Amino acid sequence: MFALTPYRQGNTRTFAPQKSLPRLPIQPLDRSLATYLDSLRPFLLEQALKEGHPPSWVDAELERRKEWARDFAGEGGLGRILQERLKDVDRTTPNNWLDDHFWIKVAYHSWRVPLPVNSNWWLMCKDDDNIPRDVRESGPSEGEFTDWQIKRAAKLTQRLTDFKVRLDRQEILPDSSRAGPFDMHQYTKVYGVTRLPQIPTDNIVYSPYPHPSRNVVVMALDHFYTLPVIDATSGDPLPAAELEAGLWAIADDAAKRGPAADPVGVLSADDRDSWTVAREHLLALSPTNRASTTAIEDSLFVVSLDNYTLRSPSYVSSAPQSQTPDLDAHIRNASTANGTGRNRWWDKAVSIHVESNGRASMVGEHSPCDALIPSIVCDYALAEDIDAASASRRGTGALGDRLEWVVDERIREAIDKAGKTVEELAADSDARMLWYDEYGAGWIKSVGKQSPDAYLQMALQLAYHKTHNEPTATYETASTRLFARGRTDVIRTFSEDSWRWVKAMRDPASDAATRYALLSKATKAHNTYTKESSTGRGIDRHFLGLRLLLREGESHPLFDDPLFGKSQEWILSTSGLSAGDRFFGTGFGAVYPTGYGINYLAGDKLVKFGIESKRSCESTSTDVFRSNLVDALREMRVACEEGQPPAPAAGAEGAPSAGVIKPKL
C-alpha cells in the first residue's frame, strides 16, 4: 500500500474516497446458489472415489441438491423470503449490511474462547539491523532491561504514533488497486480500540475518530504505566529520545519494585465469560480499578517491555543461513508471552512487545480490523531503524503515572485460573515457521508463469493431501475493501480443478505436461474465484446473512444437508498478507482443533509460512505438514520446468540455480 509514500500538497486525502465507495451488494440468489453447487462437485468426486461409486452417482447427488436449490429459490420459497429479509437489513443499515449488522458479533464477539492463539493474530518483526548482531543472537543476561531494548521500544512507539498523527491529519495516501480505491475505515479502528468482555457477547470500546488520547500504556513486570507520546500543544509525535527517557524511567521503577504480586493483565487471557465476571468484580471493588482499566482501554496502544529474551529449548533455525532468528521462541513469546499470558493486555486492537535483546512483535485483537491493516501500520513502523549512536537516555526522564489495583482473594483466584488457561493453550499450540528460500514469487511469475497467490494455495492443497491423503474445505481470505466498510469474504480454494490437479501430482504415472496443464487450469480458476469474492460476488457471507435471518421453526434441506456444513468446515484456514520483507513471520491459530491455521508472506525470493496446529489432535502435525509443503513446492517446480516449453537459454530473473538447495527446517 502507500503508507510510506510522502504526502505532498494536492495529494488525495486519506479518507477522501470514502463517500464514493459503493455499498457491499447482495448477490442475486440464483447466482450464489449456482456457485455453491459448483463448489460441491469435488466433495462428491472424492466421496465417489473412496466409496467406489460410478460417475453417475456424482451427477445424481448433485441433481438432488439442485432440486433443493430450485425449491429454495422458487416462487414463495424460503430462500426468496430470506433474500428479501436481507434486503431489508441492507435498507436499514447506514454503511454495510454485513459489517453494520452481523459480522463482528457473529464472527468474533459471540465466540467465548480465550483470545491468545484462538483469535489474536501475531506479527514477528524483523530484527533492527542497527542493534549489534551478537546482542540480537545471544541476548543479555536474563532479568534485565537494556539500552538496546529501550531504544527499539522508543523507536517503534514513535513510528506507530507518527502513523496515527499522519492518519488524523489525512496525510496517509489512500490504499487502492487497479480495481479502484479501497475503504480506509479500518485504519480508524487501530488506535485507542479495545475489546470489552461482556456476556453473552463482547463489545468494542473506542471514542469517535480521531481518538483523543495522547498516551500509551507501558507494561513492565506486570506493572502498568501511562506514557505521553503526542505533544499537547503541537499535536506532533514526541521524539524517540524523549520516549526513550520515559521508558527508562518506567523500566527502572518496575525493576525496583520487582514483579507485580497480582498480574491483573493475565485476566484478559482467560475465556471471555470468566474474564467478564472477573472484570465486573474488579470494577466493583474500588474506583481505583475503574480508573486503571479505563486508562488501559482508552490508551492508543500497549507497549510491553519483557526483561528477558526467550530462547527455544533446542535451537534449530527455520531460516536461510544468512539469518539466524530463533523463530520458534519468537512465535511463542508473540502468541502467548511464553505460555504465561503475563505482561500483556490481550484485548487491545494493537500491542507491541519488545524483549531484552530488542526482538519485537505485534499482537492484535482481530475484531476491530483485519490483520492486513495493522500489518501495514507495523511495516511503516519498521521502515526506520534506531539511532545506534545516540547516548543512553537512562535517568533523564520523568516517571509517568503508575496504575494501581485493589484486589481481593477472588481476583487472585481468577488470576491463577487465567494463568493456567493460557499455559494450557500454549502447550497445545504447535506453531512453527517455514522460510522457503529455494524460489519465491519472482520465479513463480517469470518461470512458472503463474499467479503467486494461486500457486501457493495449490501448494497448500498438495501439502495437505500428502499429509492426510485426502482433500479438505479450504478458506482463503478475500478482502472486500472495494466497498464501504468492507471486511472479508471467502475464496474456496478446494475446487474441482484443484482436486484434479492434486490427483495428478499424487499419481506417479502422470507426466509433467499433464501436471503443468492442470496446475495452470487450477490457478486460473482460483484467480477467477478470488476476483469474484473480492468484488462482492462471494457466496459464504451471503449464505451467512441468509441463515442468520432464519426464524424459529424455519429450515430447509439445502441448509440441513451435511455437505453444506462440510463445504465450509475450514479445516485448512489460510491467508496471505504481502511480501513481508520487514517481518520474520506472521500467524494465527487453527480454526478447528483438527486443522491448520496458515499465513504466508510471498517475497520475491523467499516465502515465509506460519503454520499452527494442535498437539492434542493425533491426526495433525505442524512438522509433517511443513515437510510435505517443502516437497510440494519442489514437485511443483519440476512440473513447471519440465511441463512447459523450455525457457530462453539466458536464465530468467529470480530462477533458482541448477543445484538442489536444501531448505533449512
C-alpha positions in Angstrom: 0.0 0.0 0.0 1.0 3.7 0.1 1.6 4.5 3.8 5.4 5.1 3.2 4.8 7.5 0.3 5.5 11.0 1.5 2.4 13.2 1.4 2.5 16.3 -0.8 0.2 19.2 -1.1 -2.6 18.3 -3.6 -2.4 14.5 -2.9 -5.7 12.7 -2.3 -6.5 12.9 1.4 -6.7 9.7 3.4 -10.5 9.5 3.6 -11.4 11.4 0.5 -12.6 8.4 -1.5 -14.9 7.1 1.4 -18.1 8.8 0.3 -17.7 7.5 -3.3 -17.3 3.8 -2.4 -20.2 1.6 -3.4 -22.2 -0.4 -0.8 -21.5 -4.1 -0.4 -24.0 -5.7 -2.7 -26.4 -8.6 -2.0 -25.9 -11.0 -4.8 -28.8 -12.5 -6.8 -29.8 -15.7 -5.0 -29.6 -17.8 -8.2 -26.0 -16.7 -8.8 -24.9 -17.6 -5.3 -26.6 -21.0 -5.5 -25.0 -21.8 -8.8 -21.6 -21.0 -7.5 -22.3 -23.0 -4.3 -23.4 -26.1 -6.3 -20.3 -26.0 -8.4 -18.2 -25.9 -5.3 -19.8 -29.2 -4.1 -18.5 -31.3 -7.1 -15.0 -32.0 -5.7 -16.5 -33.2 -2.4 -18.8 -35.6 -4.3 -16.0 -36.7 -6.6 -13.8 -37.5 -3.6 -16.6 -39.4 -1.9 -17.3 -41.4 -5.1 -13.7 -42.3 -5.4 -13.4 -43.5 -1.8 -16.7 -45.4 -1.8 -16.4 -46.9 -5.3 -19.4 -45.1 -6.8 -19.8 -44.7 -10.6 -19.7 -41.2 -12.2 -23.5 -41.3 -12.5 -23.7 -41.2 -8.7 -22.0 -37.8 -8.5 -24.4 -36.5 -11.1 -27.4 -37.9 -9.2 -26.2 -36.5 -5.9 -25.6 -33.1 -7.4 -29.0 -33.1 -9.1 -30.7 -33.9 -5.8 -29.1 -30.7 -4.4 -30.0 -28.7 -7.5 -33.6 -29.7 -6.8 -33.3 -28.4 -3.3 -31.8 -25.1 -4.7 -34.7 -24.7 -7.1 -37.2 -25.2 -4.3 -35.2 -22.8 -2.1 -35.1 -20.1 -4.7 -38.5 -20.7 -6.3 -41.5 -18.5 -6.1 -42.6 -18.3 -2.4 -39.5 -20.4 -1.4 -37.8 -19.9 1.9 -34.7 -18.6 0.1 -36.7 -15.9 -1.6 -38.1 -14.9 1.7 -34.7 -14.8 3.4 -33.3 -12.8 0.5 -36.0 -10.1 0.9 -35.3 -10.0 4.7 -31.6 -9.5 3.9 -32.5 -6.6 1.5 -34.5 -5.0 4.4 -31.4 -5.3 6.6 -29.4 -3.5 3.9 -32.0 -0.8 3.7 -31.9 -0.2 7.4 -28.1 -0.1 7.9 -26.0 3.0 7.3 -23.0 1.5 5.5 -22.8 -2.2 5.0 -25.4 -4.9 5.7 -22.7 -7.4 6.9 -20.4 -5.2 8.9 -23.1 -3.0 10.5 -25.4 -5.8 11.5 -23.7 -9.2 11.7 -20.0 -9.5 11.3 -18.2 -8.5 14.4 -20.8 -10.1 16.7 -21.1 -13.4 14.9 -17.6 -13.9 13.7 -15.8 -12.7 16.9 -17.7 -11.4 19.9 -20.1 -14.3 20.4 -17.1 -16.7 20.4 -16.2 -17.2 24.1 -12.8 -18.8 23.9 -9.7 -17.1 25.2 -8.1 -14.6 22.7 -4.5 -15.8 22.7 -3.9 -18.1 19.7 -7.6 -18.6 19.1 -8.5 -15.2 17.9 -5.5 -12.8 18.2 -3.1 -12.6 15.3 0.7 -12.1 15.7 3.4 -10.4 13.6 7.1 -11.1 14.2 9.1 -8.0 13.4 12.4 -8.3 11.7 15.5 -7.5 13.7 16.7 -3.9 13.9 20.0 -4.0 11.9 21.5 -1.2 14.0 21.4 -3.4 17.1 24.7 -5.4 17.2 24.3 -8.9 15.8 25.9 -10.5 18.9 23.3 -8.8 21.1 20.4 -10.0 18.8 21.7 -13.6 18.7 23.0 -14.2 22.3 21.0 -11.6 24.1 21.7 -10.0 27.5 21.5 -11.7 30.9 18.0 -12.7 32.0 16.1 -10.3 34.3 17.4 -7.1 32.7 16.0 -4.2 30.8 18.6 -3.0 28.3 19.6 0.1 26.3 19.0 -1.7 23.0 15.6 -2.8 24.1 14.5 0.6 25.3 15.9 2.3 22.2 13.9 -0.1 20.0 10.7 0.2 22.0 11.0 4.0 21.8 11.5 4.0 18.1 8.6 1.6 17.4 6.4 3.7 19.7 7.4 6.9 18.0 6.8 5.4 14.5 3.4 4.0 15.4 2.4 7.3 16.9 3.7 9.1 13.8 1.4 7.0 11.7 -1.5 7.9 14.0 -0.8 11.6 13.7 -0.5 11.4 9.9 -3.7 9.4 9.7 -5.5 12.0 11.8 -4.2 14.8 9.5 -5.2 12.7 6.5 -1.6 12.6 5.2 -1.6 8.8 4.6 -2.3 8.2 0.9 -5.5 6.0 0.5 -4.9 2.4 -0.4 -6.0 1.4 -3.9 -5.5 -1.1 -6.8 -6.3 -1.2 -10.4 -9.8 -2.2 -9.4 -10.3 1.1 -7.6 -9.8 2.8 -4.2 -10.1 0.8 -1.0 -12.1 1.5 2.1 -9.9 3.2 4.8 -12.3 2.9 7.7 -10.5 0.0 9.3 -7.5 2.3 10.0 -9.7 4.2 12.4 -10.0 1.0 14.5 -6.3 0.6 15.2 -5.6 3.2 17.8 -7.4 3.5 21.1 -9.6 0.5 20.5 -10.2 -2.3 23.0 -12.5 -5.4 23.1 -14.7 -5.2 26.1 -15.6 -8.6 27.7 -19.4 -8.9 28.2 -22.0 -11.7 28.4 -23.4 -13.1 26.1 -21.3 -11.2 23.5 -18.4 -8.8 23.8 -18.3 -5.2 22.6 -15.8 -2.7 21.4 -14.7 0.4 23.4 -13.5 3.3 21.3 -14.0 7.1 21.1 -15.3 8.7 17.9 -12.4 9.1 15.4 -9.9 10.7 15.7 -9.2 9.1 19.1 -8.3 12.0 21.6 -5.8 10.1 23.7 -2.2 11.3 23.8 -1.0 8.3 25.9 0.1 4.7 25.5 0.2 2.3 28.4 3.5 0.6 29.1 3.7 -2.8 30.9 6.8 -3.9 32.7 6.9 -6.9 35.1 3.1 -6.8 35.0 3.1 -3.2 36.3 1.1 -0.6 34.2 2.2 3.0 33.4 0.9 5.7 31.2 3.4 7.4 28.8 2.6 10.6 26.8 3.5 10.1 23.1 1.9 13.2 21.5 2.8 16.8 22.2 -0.1 18.5 23.9 0.4 21.8 22.1 1.6 21.0 18.6 -0.1 17.6 18.3 3.2 16.2 16.9 4.6 12.9 17.9 7.2 13.2 20.7 10.7 12.5 19.6 12.1 9.0 20.1 14.8 10.3 22.5 12.1 11.7 24.8 10.1 8.5 24.7 13.3 6.6 25.5 13.8 8.6 28.6 10.2 8.0 29.7 10.6 4.2 29.0 13.8 4.0 31.0 12.0 5.7 34.0 9.3 3.1 33.8 11.7 0.2 33.4 13.8 1.3 36.4 10.7 1.8 38.5 9.4 -1.6 37.6 12.8 -3.3 38.3 13.0 -1.6 41.7 9.5 -2.9 42.6 10.0 -6.4 41.2 7.4 -8.5 39.5 3.8 -7.4 40.4 2.3 -9.6 43.1 -1.0 -9.6 41.3 -0.6 -9.7 37.5 -4.0 -8.3 36.6 -3.3 -8.3 32.9 -3.4 -12.1 32.6 -7.1 -12.0 33.4 -7.6 -10.8 29.8 -6.2 -14.1 28.6 -8.9 -16.2 30.1 -12.1 -17.4 28.3 -14.5 -14.4 27.7 -17.1 -15.4 30.2 -14.6 -15.8 33.0 -12.9 -12.6 32.1 -16.2 -10.8 32.1 -17.1 -12.0 35.6 -13.6 -11.2 36.9 -13.6 -7.7 35.4 -17.0 -6.8 36.8 -15.9 -7.9 40.2 -12.6 -6.0 39.8 -14.5 -2.8 38.9 -16.9 -3.2 41.9 -14.0 -3.5 44.3 -12.8 0.1 44.0 -13.0 3.2 41.9 -9.2 2.9 41.5 -9.7 -0.2 39.4 -12.2 1.6 37.1 -9.6 4.4 36.6 -6.8 2.0 35.8 -9.0 -0.1 33.5 -10.2 2.9 31.6 -6.7 4.3 31.2 -5.7 1.0 29.5 -8.8 0.7 27.4 -8.5 4.3 26.2 -4.8 4.2 25.5 -3.6 4.4 21.9 -1.9 1.0 22.2 0.1 -1.0 24.8 3.8 -1.4 24.9 5.1 -4.4 26.8 8.8 -4.5 28.0 9.9 -8.1 28.7 13.0 -8.3 30.8 14.1 -11.5 29.1 14.9 -12.9 25.7 13.1 -16.1 25.1 15.1 -19.0 23.6 13.9 -22.3 22.3 15.0 -25.4 24.3 16.6 -26.8 21.3 17.5 -24.1 18.8 17.1 -25.1 15.2 16.7 -22.2 12.8 14.0 -22.3 10.1 15.8 -19.5 8.3 18.3 -19.3 5.5 21.9 -19.3 6.7 22.1 -15.5 6.2 19.6 -15.1 9.1 19.6 -16.7 12.5 16.5 -15.7 14.3 15.1 -18.2 16.8 11.7 -18.3 15.2 10.1 -20.8 17.4 10.8 -18.8 20.5 9.7 -15.6 18.7 6.3 -17.1 17.9 5.9 -18.4 21.4 6.6 -15.1 23.0 4.4 -13.2 20.5 1.4 -15.5 20.7 1.3 -16.4 24.4 4.0 -14.5 26.3 6.0 -17.7 26.7 2.8 -19.5 27.8 2.2 -17.3 30.8 -0.1 -14.6 29.3 1.6 -12.1 31.6 2.8 -8.6 30.9 0.1 -8.3 28.3 -3.4 -6.8 27.8 -4.8 -9.2 25.2 -8.0 -7.1 24.5 -6.2 -4.2 22.8 -6.5 -3.8 19.0 -2.7 -3.3 18.8 0.1 -4.1 21.3 3.8 -4.3 20.7 6.2 -6.4 22.8 10.0 -5.8 23.0 12.3 -8.4 24.6 15.6 -7.5 26.2 17.7 -8.1 23.1 15.4 -5.8 21.0 13.4 -8.5 19.4 9.9 -7.2 18.8 6.4 -8.5 17.9 3.0 -7.1 17.4 -0.3 -8.8 18.5 -3.8 -7.6 17.9 -7.4 -8.3 18.8 -9.0 -9.4 15.5 -12.5 -8.0 15.7 -12.0 -4.2 15.1 -9.9 -4.7 11.9 -8.5 -7.4 9.8 -4.8 -8.2 10.3 -3.8 -6.7 7.0 -4.4 -3.2 8.3 -2.2 -3.4 11.4 0.4 -5.2 9.3 0.6 -2.1 7.1 0.9 0.1 10.1 3.6 -2.2 11.6 5.5 -2.2 8.3 5.5 1.6 8.4 6.9 1.4 12.0 9.7 -0.9 10.9 10.8 1.2 7.9 13.3 3.1 10.2 15.9 1.6 12.5 17.1 3.0 15.8 19.8 5.6 16.1 22.5 3.3 17.4 25.0 6.1 18.0 22.7 8.1 20.3 23.6 8.2 24.0 21.5 6.3 26.5 18.6 8.4 28.0 18.6 6.4 31.2 18.0 8.6 34.2 16.9 11.6 32.2 13.1 11.1 32.1 10.2 11.7 34.5 8.1 8.7 35.5 4.5 8.7 34.2 1.5 7.7 36.2 1.6 4.1 37.6 -1.8 2.5 37.5 -2.9 1.0 40.8 -5.1 -2.0 41.5 -7.2 -3.1 44.5 -7.6 -6.9 44.5 -9.0 -9.5 46.8 -8.8 -13.3 47.1 -11.4 -13.8 44.5 -9.4 -11.8 41.9 -6.2 -13.7 42.9 -8.1 -17.0 42.2 -9.2 -15.6 38.9 -5.6 -14.6 38.0 -4.4 -18.1 38.9 -7.1 -19.7 36.7 -6.3 -17.4 33.8 -2.6 -18.3 34.0 -3.5 -22.0 33.9 -5.8 -21.4 30.9 -3.1 -19.7 28.8 -0.5 -22.2 29.9 -2.7 -25.0 28.5 -3.3 -23.0 25.3 0.4 -22.6 24.7 1.2 -26.2 25.5 -1.4 -27.3 22.9 -0.3 -24.8 20.2 2.2 -26.2 17.7 3.2 -23.0 15.8 6.2 -23.1 13.5 7.7 -21.1 10.6 8.9 -22.4 7.3 11.2 -20.0 5.4 11.3 -21.5 2.0 14.2 -20.0 0.1 14.6 -22.2 -3.0 12.5 -19.8 -5.0 9.8 -17.2 -4.5 7.2 -15.0 -6.1 9.7 -13.8 -8.7 10.3 -17.3 -10.0 6.7 -18.3 -9.8 5.7 -15.4 -12.1 8.7 -15.3 -14.5 9.4 -19.1 -14.9 6.4 -20.8 -13.6 4.1 -18.4 -15.4 1.6 -18.5 -12.5 -0.1 -16.1 -10.1 2.0 -16.4 -6.8 -1.0 -16.4 -4.5 -2.9 -19.1 -6.5 0.3 -21.1 -6.9 0.9 -21.1 -3.1 -2.7 -22.0 -2.4 -2.2 -25.0 -4.7 1.0 -25.9 -2.8 -1.1 -25.9 0.4 -3.7 -28.2 -1.2 -1.0 -30.6 -2.2 0.8 -30.5 1.2 -2.5 -31.2 2.9 -3.2 -34.2 0.7 0.3 -35.5 1.3 -0.2 -35.2 5.0 -3.7 -36.6 5.3 -4.2 -38.5 2.0 -7.5 -36.6 1.4 -8.6 -33.1 0.5 -10.5 -30.6 2.7 -12.5 -27.5 2.5 -10.2 -24.5 2.5 -10.7 -20.9 3.5 -8.6 -18.1 2.0 -9.3 -14.6 3.0 -10.6 -12.3 0.3 -10.6 -8.6 1.1 -13.8 -6.7 0.2 -12.3 -3.2 0.8 -13.5 -2.1 -2.6 -16.8 -1.4 -0.8 -17.7 0.9 2.1 -16.8 -0.7 5.4 -15.8 -3.9 3.5 -14.1 -6.6 5.5 -13.7 -10.1 4.0 -15.3 -12.9 2.1 -14.1 -16.5 1.4 -12.1 -17.8 -1.5 -12.9 -21.5 -1.7 -9.5 -22.9 -2.7 -10.7 -26.5 -2.8 -12.3 -26.8 -6.3 -12.8 -29.5 -8.9 -9.8 -28.1 -10.7 -7.5 -28.2 -7.7 -8.8 -31.7 -6.9 -7.9 -33.0 -10.3 -4.5 -31.3 -10.2 -3.7 -32.8 -6.8 -4.7 -36.2 -8.1 -2.3 -35.9 -11.0 0.5 -34.8 -8.7 -0.1 -37.8 -6.4 -0.2 -40.2 -9.4 3.3 -41.4 -10.3 2.1 -42.2 -13.8 1.2 -38.6 -14.7 3.7 -36.7 -16.8 5.0 -33.2 -16.3 3.0 -31.7 -19.2 -0.3 -33.0 -17.7 0.6 -31.7 -14.3 1.5 -28.3 -15.5 -1.6 -28.0 -17.7 -3.8 -29.0 -14.7 -1.9 -26.6 -12.4 -2.5 -23.7 -14.9 -6.2 -24.6 -15.0 -6.4 -24.7 -11.2 -4.7 -21.4 -10.7 -6.8 -19.8 -13.3 -9.9 -21.0 -11.6 -8.6 -19.8 -8.3 -7.8 -16.3 -9.7 -11.4 -16.2 -11.0 -12.8 -17.1 -7.6 -10.6 -14.5 -6.0 -11.8 -11.8 -8.2 -15.4 -12.8 -7.7 -15.1 -12.8 -3.9 -13.2 -9.5 -3.8 -15.7 -7.7 -5.9 -18.7 -8.6 -3.8 -19.7 -11.8 -5.5 -18.6 -14.3 -2.9 -21.1 -16.8 -1.5 -20.2 -17.5 2.1 -21.0 -14.1 3.6 -24.3 -14.1 1.6 -25.3 -17.5 2.9 -24.2 -16.4 6.4 -26.6 -13.4 6.2 -29.5 -15.7 4.9 -29.0 -18.3 7.7 -28.8 -15.6 10.4 -32.3 -14.4 9.3 -33.9 -17.8 9.8 -36.7 -17.7 12.4 -37.6 -20.3 14.9 -39.0 -23.3 13.1 -37.7 -22.4 9.7 -35.4 -24.8 7.9 -34.6 -26.2 4.5 -32.8 -29.3 3.1 -30.3 -27.1 1.5 -29.0 -25.8 4.8 -29.6 -29.1 6.7 -27.6 -31.1 4.2 -24.4 -32.4 5.9 -22.5 -31.5 2.7 -23.5 -27.8 3.2 -21.7 -27.9 6.6 -18.7 -29.8 5.3 -18.2 -27.4 2.4 -17.5 -24.6 4.9 -15.7 -26.6 7.6 -12.5 -24.7 7.2 -10.0 -27.4 8.4 -7.4 -25.5 6.3 -7.7 -21.8 7.1 -5.3 -19.7 5.2 -4.4 -16.1 4.4 -1.7 -14.2 2.6 -0.5 -10.7 3.6 2.3 -9.2 1.5 5.9 -9.8 0.6 6.7 -9.2 4.3 10.3 -8.2 3.9 10.1 -6.4 7.3 8.5 -9.4 9.1 10.1 -12.6 10.2 6.7 -14.2 10.1 3.0 -13.9 10.9 0.4 -16.3 12.2 -2.9 -17.2 13.8 -4.4 -20.3 15.3 -6.2 -23.1 13.6 -10.0 -22.5 13.3 -10.8 -26.2 14.0 -8.9 -28.3 16.5 -8.3 -30.9 13.7 -7.0 -28.3 11.3 -4.3 -25.8 10.5 -4.0 -22.0 10.6 -1.6 -20.8 7.9 -0.5 -17.3 7.0 2.2 -16.7 4.4 4.3 -13.8 3.0 5.2 -14.2 -0.6 8.6 -12.4 -1.1 10.4 -12.2 -4.4 12.9 -14.9 -3.4 11.7 -16.1 0.0 8.3 -17.3 1.1 7.5 -17.4 4.8 4.8 -19.7 6.0 3.4 -19.5 9.6 1.8 -22.9 10.4 -0.2 -23.7 13.5 -2.0 -26.9 14.6 -2.9 -28.5 17.9 -0.7 -31.1 19.6 -3.8 -32.6 21.2 -5.0 -33.7 17.7 -3.5 -37.1 16.8 -4.1 -36.6 13.1 -2.3 -33.2 12.6 1.3 -32.3 12.8 2.9 -29.0 12.0 6.3 -30.5 11.4 4.9 -33.2 9.0 2.8 -30.6 7.1 5.8 -28.3 6.9 8.0 -31.1 5.5 5.3 -32.0 3.0 4.9 -28.4 2.0 8.6 -28.3 1.1 8.2 -31.4 -1.0 5.1 -30.0 -2.7 6.9 -26.8 -3.7 9.8 -28.8 -5.1 7.5 -31.1 -7.1 5.6 -28.1 -8.4 8.9 -26.5 -9.6 9.7 -29.7 -11.5 6.2 -29.7 -13.1 6.7 -26.0 -14.2 10.2 -26.5 -15.5 9.5 -29.8 -17.4 5.9 -29.4 -18.2 6.0 -26.2 -20.4 8.1 -25.2 -23.4 11.7 -24.6 -22.4 12.6 -21.1 -21.1 15.0 -18.9 -23.0 18.6 -20.0 -22.7 19.6 -16.9 -20.6 18.1 -17.7 -17.2 15.1 -15.6 -16.2 15.4 -13.3 -13.3 14.6 -15.0 -10.0 15.1 -18.5 -11.4 16.8 -20.9 -9.0 20.2 -22.3 -9.7 20.6 -25.8 -11.1 21.8 -27.2 -7.9 19.4 -28.5 -5.3 19.2 -26.2 -2.3 18.3 -28.0 0.9 15.7 -26.0 2.9 16.6 -25.1 6.5 13.8 -26.6 8.5 
